């Protein structure tokens, strides 16, 4: 293992948490942050830092080569709708973009990772130093799901897994065994609000990994803003696949959910396909 690790950073706290944990583990942290997405404070925890625009793959590779980075990680969010109006690819990025037939999450990220690995930069798991952030199993709130909500969780889990196979999204909103919203490019919070309005109230939100989920990038993530979005539309239950998603600010999430009367539960899928929660 080399002493340096590169971070290709988007928004949110994940890049910051990883950088701190990596430094505690004795790694030097070299960060490429995206303008308009990455918080400027991330520079404070970097040994070396540069800003890039969305699509500047060549600049990232040159920066990592200059810093002799041999391992890198993808962390944080990129506003997906920016690909329609705010992307500035360099020659390397444009070449990659034109090679990709399907411009959905997995195809884009895998192609990006493949280009880095061709350049001698291994892409490692995003949870390398942060296993403790994985979503726990079982009900974590005071309130537990009732019989009807349990049916909706099981139904929603199957539906979310199905859209994951198509690489559309990782979250569905259901009520009374009907899908009222499917997450797509807009992201989880927007899907919750849209689905919650359609359900009127008591919606069940289910978020799972995609089949064959690559832990190097794009793990499902839950945080306080998820609960805020649910409160806004009076949603009742948040069910997340345990051990396959990230939970940020766990104490704050549970406290918010308890105050709002929202059920939060980690769902485990057995080898036989049966769910436990």
C-alpha positions in Angstrom: 0.0 0.0 0.0 1.4 3.4 -1.0 1.4 6.3 1.4 -0.7 8.5 -0.9 -4.4 8.1 -1.8 -6.2 10.2 -4.3 -9.8 11.4 -3.7 -12.1 12.4 -6.6 -14.5 14.4 -4.6 -18.1 15.5 -5.2 -20.4 17.2 -2.7 -21.4 16.2 0.8 -19.5 15.1 3.8 -18.3 11.7 2.6 -15.0 13.1 1.0 -14.2 14.9 4.3 -14.9 11.9 6.5 -12.8 9.7 4.3 -9.9 12.2 4.1 -9.8 12.4 7.9 -9.9 8.7 8.3 -7.2 8.1 5.7 -4.9 10.6 7.4 -5.4 8.9 10.7 -4.4 5.7 9.0 -1.2 7.3 7.9 -2.1 8.1 4.3 -1.3 11.4 2.5 -4.5 12.7 0.9 -4.4 14.1 -2.6 -7.8 15.6 -3.6 -9.4 16.6 -6.9 -12.5 18.6 -6.0 -15.3 19.5 -8.4 -16.2 23.2 -8.8 -19.8 23.8 -7.9 -20.1 20.5 -6.0 -17.2 20.1 -3.5 -17.2 22.2 -0.4 -14.2 24.5 -0.3 -13.3 23.5 3.3 -12.2 20.1 2.0 -8.9 21.8 1.0 -8.1 22.1 4.7 -7.8 18.3 5.1 -5.8 17.7 1.9 -2.0 17.4 1.6 -2.4 18.4 -2.0 -5.5 19.8 -3.7 -6.7 20.9 -7.1 -10.0 22.1 -8.5 -11.5 20.5 -11.7 -14.6 21.1 -13.7 -17.0 18.3 -14.5 -15.6 16.2 -17.3 -11.9 17.2 -16.9 -10.6 13.6 -16.7 -7.3 14.4 -18.2 -6.6 17.1 -15.6 -7.3 14.6 -12.8 -5.0 12.0 -14.3 -2.2 14.5 -14.7 -2.6 15.8 -11.2 -2.5 12.3 -9.7 0.6 11.4 -11.8 2.4 14.5 -10.7 1.7 13.6 -7.1 2.6 9.9 -7.7 -0.8 8.7 -6.7 -1.3 4.9 -7.3 -4.7 4.4 -5.5 -7.8 6.6 -5.7 -11.4 6.6 -4.6 -14.6 8.2 -5.8 -16.5 10.0 -3.0 -19.4 12.4 -2.7 -22.3 13.5 -4.9 -22.4 15.0 -8.3 -25.7 16.7 -9.4 -26.6 14.4 -12.3 -28.6 16.9 -14.2 -25.4 18.9 -14.7 -24.5 16.6 -17.5 -27.1 18.4 -19.7 -25.9 22.0 -19.1 -22.7 22.3 -17.1 -20.0 19.9 -18.3 -16.6 21.0 -19.5 -14.8 18.0 -20.8 -11.1 18.2 -21.7 -9.8 16.0 -24.6 -9.5 12.9 -22.4 -12.9 13.4 -20.9 -14.5 14.1 -24.3 -12.9 11.0 -25.8 -14.3 8.9 -23.0 -17.8 10.5 -23.2 -18.0 9.7 -26.9 -17.1 6.0 -26.3 -20.0 5.4 -23.8 -23.2 4.1 -25.3 -25.3 4.3 -22.2 -24.9 7.4 -20.0 -26.2 6.1 -16.8 -24.5 5.9 -13.4 -22.8 2.5 -13.6 -21.7 2.9 -17.2 -20.2 6.3 -16.6 -18.4 5.4 -13.4 -17.1 2.1 -14.5 -15.7 3.8 -17.7 -14.1 6.5 -15.6 -12.6 3.9 -13.3 -11.3 1.8 -16.2 -9.5 4.9 -17.6 -7.8 5.5 -14.3 -6.7 1.9 -14.0 -5.3 2.0 -17.5 -3.1 4.9 -16.2 -1.8 2.8 -13.3 -4.2 4.3 -10.7 -6.2 1.6 -8.9 -9.7 2.6 -7.8 -10.4 1.2 -4.3 -13.6 0.8 -2.3 -15.2 4.0 -1.0 -15.8 2.3 2.4 -12.1 1.5 2.9 -11.7 3.4 6.2 -15.4 3.9 7.0 -17.0 0.5 7.5 -18.7 1.9 10.6 -20.9 4.1 8.4 -22.7 1.1 6.8 -26.4 1.0 7.6 -27.2 -1.2 10.5 -29.7 -4.1 10.5 -33.1 -3.9 12.2 -35.3 -1.1 13.5 -33.2 1.8 14.8 -36.1 4.1 15.8 -38.5 3.8 18.8 -41.4 3.3 16.4 -41.7 0.0 14.6 -43.5 -0.8 11.2 -47.0 -2.1 11.5 -48.3 -5.1 9.4 -49.3 -2.9 6.4 -46.0 -1.1 6.4 -44.1 -4.4 6.5 -45.9 -5.5 3.4 -45.1 -2.2 1.7 -41.4 -2.6 2.7 -41.2 -6.1 1.2 -43.0 -5.0 -2.0 -40.9 -1.8 -2.3 -37.7 -3.8 -1.8 -38.5 -6.0 -4.8 -39.5 -3.0 -6.9 -36.3 -1.1 -6.0 -34.2 -4.1 -6.8 -35.8 -4.3 -10.2 -35.2 -0.7 -11.2 -31.6 -1.2 -9.9 -31.1 -3.9 -12.5 -31.9 -1.4 -15.1 -29.5 1.2 -13.6 -32.3 3.7 -13.2 -32.0 4.4 -9.5 -31.9 2.8 -6.1 -35.1 4.1 -4.4 -38.8 3.8 -4.7 -41.7 5.4 -2.9 -44.7 3.1 -2.3 -48.1 3.1 -0.5 -50.6 0.3 -0.1 -48.6 -2.0 -2.5 -48.5 0.6 -5.3 -45.4 2.4 -6.6 -45.9 6.1 -6.5 -42.4 7.3 -7.4 -39.2 5.8 -8.8 -35.9 7.6 -8.3 -34.1 8.5 -11.5 -31.7 11.3 -12.4 -33.2 13.8 -9.9 -32.0 11.9 -6.8 -33.5 10.4 -3.7 -34.8 13.6 -1.9 -36.6 14.8 -5.0 -38.1 11.3 -5.6 -39.3 11.3 -1.9 -41.0 14.7 -2.3 -42.6 13.8 -5.6 -43.8 10.4 -4.3 -44.9 11.8 -1.0 -47.1 14.4 -2.6 -48.8 11.7 -4.8 -49.2 9.3 -1.7 -50.6 12.3 0.3 -49.2 10.9 3.5 -47.8 7.7 5.1 -45.6 6.8 2.1 -43.0 4.1 2.6 -39.5 4.9 1.1 -37.3 2.0 0.2 -33.6 2.3 -0.8 -31.5 -0.7 -1.8 -28.2 -1.5 -3.6 -28.2 -2.3 -7.2 -27.6 -6.0 -8.2 -23.8 -6.4 -8.5 -23.3 -3.1 -6.7 -19.7 -1.9 -7.0 -18.4 -0.7 -3.7 -15.9 1.5 -5.4 -18.6 4.1 -6.1 -22.3 5.1 -5.9 -23.3 3.4 -2.7 -26.8 4.4 -1.5 -26.6 7.0 1.2 -28.9 8.3 3.9 -28.6 11.4 6.1 -30.5 14.1 7.9 -31.8 15.7 4.6 -33.5 12.4 3.8 -35.5 12.6 7.0 -36.3 16.3 6.3 -37.6 15.4 2.9 -39.8 12.7 4.4 -41.1 15.1 7.1 -42.1 17.6 4.4 -44.5 15.1 2.8 -45.5 13.2 5.9 -43.9 10.0 4.8 -44.0 7.2 7.4 -41.2 4.7 6.9 -37.7 4.6 5.6 -36.4 1.1 4.8 -32.7 0.8 3.7 -30.7 -2.3 2.8 -28.5 -3.0 5.8 -24.8 -3.2 5.2 -25.1 -2.0 1.6 -25.8 1.7 2.1 -24.2 4.5 4.1 -25.7 6.2 7.1 -24.4 9.7 7.8 -25.0 11.5 11.2 -26.6 8.4 12.6 -27.6 10.0 16.0 -29.1 13.0 14.3 -31.1 10.9 11.8 -32.5 8.7 14.5 -33.4 11.7 16.7 -35.1 13.5 13.8 -37.0 10.4 12.9 -38.1 9.7 16.5 -39.4 13.3 16.8 -41.3 13.0 13.6 -42.7 9.6 14.3 -40.9 8.1 11.3 -39.9 4.4 11.3 -36.3 3.8 10.1 -35.3 0.2 9.5 -32.3 -1.7 8.0 -33.5 -4.7 5.9 -31.3 -7.8 5.3 -31.9 -10.1 2.4 -31.0 -13.7 3.0 -29.4 -16.1 0.4 -32.9 -17.5 -0.1 -34.3 -14.0 -1.0 -36.2 -13.7 2.3 -36.1 -10.4 4.0 -35.5 -9.8 7.7 -36.1 -6.6 9.6 
